[in-house]
Amino acid sequence: MPENMSHHEALIYVMVMMSAVDTAMTDRELERIGRLTSFLPVFGGFDQDHLVHAARECAALLDGPEGLDIALEVVREALPSRLYDTAYAVAVEVAAADHAIRNEEIRLLQLLRDRLDLDKLTCAAIERSAIARFRK
């Protein structure tokens, strides 16, 4: 488990968890993670060369016993509370990348919402905005 995890790494963990939760990390999801880290203001000052390393650390943690639960706790501890809704938003972005939300992804969103103590109205607004952005 990484010590002194930055908020950048914590958000990357959230996106990697979302991508991996259905055991199939798609190219669209991986591209979305790269794109989000390159333009979202919350990633200002992030060294893009560190992205793969952070993603691998998360994958290794997820492979361990109780990996998902531990990863969620690491994220909660690393993020300032003002970025909890941002974490949920980037998770939704990755889930929506392949234009299909699977049951495993819905369950992870529920776990994330509960772990970060986000209210349902905030989460619904984030989800609704993703629906509007990705509508064909």
Secondary structure, DSSP 8 states (H G I E B T S, - for coil): --SS--HHHHHHHHHHHHHHTTS---HHHHHHHHHHHHH-GGGTT--GGGHHHHHHHHHHHHHSTTHHHHHHHHHHHHS-GGGHHHHHHHHHHHHHTTT---HHHHHHHHHHHHHTT--HHHHHHHHHHHHHHH--
